[in-house]
Amino acid sequence: MVKNFADKLVEAVKMKGSSICVGLDPRLDKIPKFLKMKAIEDGDKTPFGAAASAILEFNKGIIDAVKDLVPVVKPQIAFYEIFGHEGIRCYEETLKYAKLQGLLTIADAKRNDIGSTAEAYAQAFLGETVLFEGDEEVIMPAFDADAVTVTPYLGWDGIKPFIEECKKYGKGIFILDKTSNPSSSDLQDLEVMERDGAIEKKTGKALYEIVGHLIDSWGANDIGENGYSFVGAVVGATFPEQAKRLREIMPNAYFLVPGYGAQGGKASDVAVCFGGGSAGLGEKGLGAIVNNSRGITNAYEILGYDESKYAEAAREAVMKMKMDLAGVM
């Protein structure tokens, strides 16, 4: 029997004593110049190939610097896709390297569709692909992330294939609910109406609350030993009141929390995302992983380090964030 992803995550959080997720969202203009020059000088590469190699080397440096401090990393695929197939190679290699260093990985790809397309997305990021080597059938993973971000707005049809892959391979999903961007309220805070025959009635519930109830129901049959489901939710740090309500609605969902740091979310905002689990209130530091991307990967600029010390700066930024979060637990 495969281990529930939520139990793997709880185990990793306890082992590292940290609920920090490092977002690996590389921007080429923020990659230290010496890494870009090295990639160009190292061989016969296209511009895309050199860029991807520099980013991969940068990612490895960040991973090496923080692997004993954090349980999970989250590369956002858009920052790799802009480099075409070379960027996808870099994405694959980043996931592989992080796993080799003992980290859990979240593919931030925000995928979804229905039917066979949803099945293909789920297989690509969580499952395995059937190939052929001569006359022999070969089964191999493609990206092989531990979890993937998923959008909910196609309903159960678009979620079911991901859940099936999670069950089969011990993987997880984080479903978008209340996101951290300012305009999320344009849709997510709309009041949902209910129709009773020809009559429409107000429910008093926002769309994000309805989605929260759905996420809770979608994960209800897949709860691990620690009381958390492998069906998690993306809940932004920038909306603490809504996050507090969602923690009430989804007591068994692990939260992936973006918005800390550069987007304005503070440790005090994040505090409401923790809890849930088998104990109701949860153990200290469980129930949420808090993402920080630019604040860690660009720390050498923020903290005034020489670019050659980018990895050391990232480590310092993680340690500062860890102390910041500890103050509100």
C-alpha positions as CSV (number, residue, x, y, z in Angstrom):
1,M,0.0,0.0,0.0
2,V,1.4,3.4,-1.0
3,K,1.9,6.1,1.6
4,N,-0.5,9.0,1.7
5,F,1.2,12.1,0.4
6,A,-0.1,14.2,3.4
7,D,1.7,11.8,5.8
8,K,4.9,12.2,3.8
9,L,4.6,15.9,4.0
10,V,3.9,15.9,7.8
11,E,6.9,13.6,8.2
12,A,9.1,16.0,6.2
13,V,7.9,19.1,8.1
14,K,8.6,17.4,11.4
15,M,12.0,16.2,10.3
16,K,13.1,19.7,9.1
17,G,11.3,21.6,11.8
18,S,10.0,23.9,9.1
19,S,6.8,24.6,7.1
20,I,8.6,26.6,4.4
21,C,8.3,25.9,0.7
22,V,10.9,27.4,-1.6
23,G,9.5,28.6,-4.9
24,L,11.9,28.0,-7.7
25,D,10.7,30.7,-10.1
26,P,13.9,31.7,-11.9
27,R,14.0,34.9,-13.9
28,L,17.0,35.0,-16.3
29,D,17.9,38.6,-15.5
30,K,18.2,37.6,-11.8
31,I,20.5,34.7,-12.4
32,P,24.1,35.7,-11.4
33,K,26.1,36.7,-14.4
34,F,29.0,34.2,-13.6
35,L,26.5,31.3,-14.0
36,K,25.3,32.6,-17.4
37,M,28.8,33.1,-18.6
38,K,29.8,29.6,-17.5
39,A,26.9,28.1,-19.3
40,I,27.9,29.9,-22.5
41,E,31.5,28.9,-22.2
42,D,30.9,25.3,-21.3
43,G,29.9,24.0,-24.7
44,D,28.1,24.3,-28.0
45,K,24.7,25.5,-26.8
46,T,21.9,27.4,-28.3
47,P,20.9,30.6,-26.4
48,F,17.9,28.7,-25.0
49,G,20.2,25.8,-24.0
50,A,22.7,28.1,-22.2
51,A,19.9,29.9,-20.4
52,A,18.4,26.6,-19.2
53,S,21.8,25.3,-18.1
54,A,22.5,28.5,-16.1
55,I,19.1,28.2,-14.4
56,L,19.6,24.5,-13.6
57,E,23.0,25.3,-12.0
58,F,21.3,28.1,-10.0
59,N,18.5,25.9,-8.8
60,K,21.0,23.2,-7.7
61,G,22.8,25.8,-5.7
62,I,19.6,27.0,-4.0
63,I,18.6,23.4,-3.3
64,D,22.0,22.5,-1.8
65,A,21.9,25.5,0.4
66,V,18.4,24.9,1.9
67,K,17.8,21.2,1.7
68,D,18.4,20.6,5.4
69,L,16.1,23.5,6.4
70,V,13.0,23.1,4.3
71,P,10.7,20.1,3.4
72,V,9.6,21.0,-0.1
73,V,10.3,23.1,-3.2
74,K,7.9,24.3,-5.8
75,P,9.1,25.2,-9.3
76,Q,6.6,27.2,-11.3
77,I,6.6,25.8,-14.8
78,A,5.9,29.1,-16.6
79,F,9.4,30.3,-15.8
80,Y,10.8,27.2,-17.6
81,E,8.4,27.0,-20.6
82,I,9.6,30.4,-21.9
83,F,12.8,28.6,-22.8
84,G,11.0,26.0,-24.9
85,H,12.1,22.4,-24.8
86,E,15.4,23.3,-23.1
87,G,13.4,24.9,-20.3
88,I,11.3,21.8,-19.9
89,R,14.5,19.8,-19.7
90,C,15.6,22.1,-17.0
91,Y,12.3,21.7,-15.2
92,E,12.6,17.9,-15.3
93,E,16.1,18.0,-14.0
94,T,15.2,20.4,-11.2
95,L,12.5,18.1,-10.0
96,K,14.9,15.1,-10.2
97,Y,17.7,16.9,-8.4
98,A,15.4,18.1,-5.6
99,K,14.1,14.6,-5.0
100,L,17.7,13.2,-5.0
101,Q,18.5,15.7,-2.2
102,G,15.6,14.4,-0.1
103,L,13.1,17.1,-0.8
104,L,9.4,16.8,-1.7
105,T,8.4,18.5,-4.9
106,I,5.3,20.4,-6.0
107,A,4.9,21.0,-9.7
108,D,3.2,24.4,-9.9
109,A,1.5,23.9,-13.2
110,K,-2.1,24.7,-12.4
111,R,-3.4,22.0,-14.8
112,N,-6.9,20.8,-15.5
113,D,-9.3,19.7,-18.2
114,I,-11.8,16.9,-18.5
115,G,-11.8,13.3,-19.7
116,S,-8.7,12.0,-21.4
117,T,-7.0,15.4,-21.3
118,A,-7.2,15.5,-17.5
119,E,-6.0,11.9,-17.4
120,A,-3.0,12.9,-19.5
121,Y,-2.1,15.9,-17.3
122,A,-2.4,13.7,-14.2
123,Q,-0.2,11.0,-15.7
124,A,2.4,13.5,-16.9
125,F,3.0,15.1,-13.5
126,L,2.0,12.4,-11.1
127,G,1.9,9.0,-12.8
128,E,3.7,7.1,-15.5
129,T,3.8,6.9,-19.3
130,V,3.6,3.8,-21.4
131,L,6.5,3.7,-23.9
132,F,8.1,1.1,-26.2
133,E,11.7,0.1,-26.5
134,G,11.7,-2.1,-29.6
135,D,8.9,-4.7,-29.0
136,E,9.1,-4.3,-25.2
137,E,6.6,-2.1,-23.3
138,V,8.4,0.3,-21.0
139,I,6.6,2.3,-18.2
140,M,8.3,5.4,-16.9
141,P,7.4,8.6,-15.1
142,A,7.7,11.9,-17.0
143,F,8.0,14.8,-14.5
144,D,7.4,12.6,-11.5
145,A,6.6,15.4,-9.1
146,D,5.3,14.6,-5.6
147,A,2.3,16.9,-6.0
148,V,0.8,19.3,-8.6
149,T,-1.3,22.4,-8.4
150,V,-4.8,22.0,-10.0
151,T,-7.6,24.4,-10.9
152,P,-11.1,23.4,-9.8
153,Y,-13.4,25.2,-12.2
154,L,-14.3,22.2,-14.3
155,G,-15.7,20.4,-11.3
156,W,-15.3,16.7,-10.3
157,D,-14.7,15.6,-13.9
158,G,-11.4,17.5,-13.9
159,I,-10.3,16.4,-10.4
160,K,-11.1,12.7,-10.5
161,P,-8.2,11.7,-12.8
162,F,-5.7,13.5,-10.5
163,I,-7.1,11.8,-7.4
164,E,-6.8,8.4,-9.1
165,E,-3.1,9.0,-9.9
166,C,-2.5,10.2,-6.3
167,K,-4.0,7.0,-4.9
168,K,-2.0,4.8,-7.2
169,Y,1.4,6.5,-6.7
170,G,1.2,8.2,-3.3
171,K,1.1,11.7,-4.7
172,G,-0.8,14.9,-3.8
173,I,-2.7,17.8,-5.3
174,F,-3.2,21.4,-4.2
175,I,-6.4,22.8,-5.6
176,L,-6.7,26.6,-6.2
177,D,-9.3,28.2,-3.8
178,K,-8.6,31.7,-2.5
179,T,-5.6,32.9,-4.4
180,S,-3.2,35.6,-3.3
181,N,-3.5,38.0,-6.2
182,P,-5.5,41.3,-5.6
183,S,-8.1,40.7,-8.3
184,S,-8.9,37.2,-7.0
185,S,-12.0,38.8,-5.4
186,D,-13.4,39.6,-8.9
187,L,-14.6,36.0,-9.0
188,Q,-13.7,34.2,-5.8
189,D,-15.6,36.5,-3.5
190,L,-18.8,36.6,-5.5
191,E,-21.9,35.5,-3.6
192,V,-23.3,32.3,-4.9
193,M,-27.0,32.1,-5.8
194,E,-29.2,29.0,-5.4
195,R,-32.1,28.2,-7.7
196,D,-35.2,26.6,-6.3
197,G,-37.4,26.0,-9.3
198,A,-37.9,29.4,-10.9
199,I,-36.8,31.3,-7.8
200,E,-33.2,32.4,-7.1
201,K,-32.2,32.7,-3.5
202,K,-29.1,34.2,-1.9
203,T,-26.9,31.6,-0.1
204,G,-24.8,34.1,1.9
205,K,-21.7,32.1,0.7
206,A,-18.9,33.3,-1.5
207,L,-17.6,31.2,-4.3
208,Y,-14.3,30.5,-2.5
209,E,-16.4,29.0,0.4
210,I,-18.3,26.7,-2.0
211,V,-15.0,25.6,-3.6
212,G,-13.7,25.0,-0.1
213,H,-16.6,22.7,0.7
214,L,-16.0,20.8,-2.6
215,I,-12.3,20.4,-1.9
216,D,-13.2,19.1,1.6
217,S,-15.6,16.5,0.0
218,W,-13.2,15.5,-2.7
219,G,-10.5,14.6,-0.2
220,A,-12.8,13.1,2.5
221,N,-12.1,9.5,1.6
222,D,-8.3,9.9,1.4
223,I,-7.2,11.0,4.8
224,G,-3.9,9.8,6.1
225,E,-2.7,8.8,9.6
226,N,-2.2,12.4,10.7
227,G,-5.7,13.5,9.7
228,Y,-4.8,15.3,6.5
229,S,-5.9,14.4,3.0
230,F,-3.7,14.2,0.0
231,V,-6.2,16.7,-1.6
232,G,-4.9,20.1,-0.4
233,A,-5.8,23.7,-1.1
234,V,-4.1,26.8,-2.3
235,V,-5.0,29.6,0.1
236,G,-3.3,33.0,-0.1
237,A,-1.6,34.7,2.8
238,T,-2.9,38.0,1.6
239,F,-6.5,37.3,2.7
240,P,-6.2,36.1,6.3
241,E,-10.0,36.5,7.1
242,Q,-10.9,34.3,4.2
243,A,-8.1,31.9,5.0
244,K,-9.5,31.6,8.6
245,R,-12.9,30.7,7.2
246,L,-11.4,28.1,4.9
247,R,-9.5,26.4,7.7
248,E,-12.9,25.9,9.4
249,I,-14.4,24.5,6.1
250,M,-11.5,22.3,5.3
251,P,-10.1,20.8,8.6
252,N,-8.4,17.9,6.8
253,A,-6.8,19.8,3.9
254,Y,-3.2,20.8,3.9
255,F,-2.8,24.4,2.7
256,L,-0.2,25.6,0.3
257,V,0.1,29.3,1.1
258,P,1.5,31.7,-1.5
259,G,1.7,35.5,-0.9
260,Y,4.2,35.7,2.0
261,G,6.9,38.2,1.5
262,A,7.1,40.0,-1.8
263,Q,3.3,40.0,-2.3
264,G,2.7,41.5,1.1
265,G,1.7,38.6,3.3
266,K,3.1,38.6,6.8
267,A,3.7,35.8,9.3
268,S,0.7,37.0,11.3
269,D,-1.5,36.6,8.2
270,V,-0.2,33.1,7.7
271,A,-0.9,31.9,11.2
272,V,-4.6,31.2,10.6
273,C,-3.7,28.7,7.8
274,F,-2.2,26.2,10.3
275,G,-4.3,23.7,12.2
276,G,-6.7,20.9,11.2
277,G,-5.6,17.3,11.2
278,S,-6.4,14.5,13.5
279,A,-6.2,16.6,16.6
280,G,-8.7,19.2,15.4
281,L,-6.3,22.1,16.1
282,G,-3.3,20.2,14.8
283,E,0.2,20.0,16.1
284,K,2.3,23.1,16.1
285,G,3.5,24.0,12.6
286,L,1.3,21.5,10.8
287,G,-1.5,22.0,8.3
288,A,0.2,24.5,6.0
289,I,3.3,25.0,4.0
290,V,4.2,28.7,3.3
291,N,5.8,29.5,-0.1
292,N,8.4,32.1,-0.6
293,S,10.0,32.5,-4.0
294,R,11.7,35.8,-4.7
295,G,12.5,36.5,-1.1
296,I,14.7,33.4,-1.1
297,T,16.0,33.0,-4.7
298,N,16.7,36.7,-5.0
299,A,18.0,37.1,-1.5
300,Y,21.5,37.9,-2.6
301,E,20.2,41.2,-4.0
302,I,17.8,41.9,-1.1
303,L,20.4,41.2,1.6
304,G,23.3,42.9,-0.2
305,Y,25.4,39.8,-0.9
306,D,27.8,39.4,-3.8
307,E,26.2,37.4,-6.6
308,S,28.7,34.6,-6.1
309,K,27.2,34.1,-2.6
310,Y,23.6,33.7,-3.9
311,A,23.2,30.3,-2.2
312,E,24.5,31.5,1.2
313,A,22.0,34.5,0.9
314,A,19.2,32.1,0.2
315,R,20.1,30.1,3.3
316,E,20.1,33.2,5.4
317,A,16.7,34.2,4.0
318,V,15.2,30.8,4.9
319,M,16.5,31.0,8.4
320,K,15.1,34.5,8.9
321,M,11.7,33.3,7.5
322,K,11.8,30.3,9.8
323,M,12.3,32.6,12.8
324,D,9.5,34.9,11.6
325,L,7.0,32.0,11.3
326,A,8.0,30.6,14.7
327,G,7.0,33.8,16.3
328,V,3.3,33.3,15.4
329,M,3.0,29.6,16.0
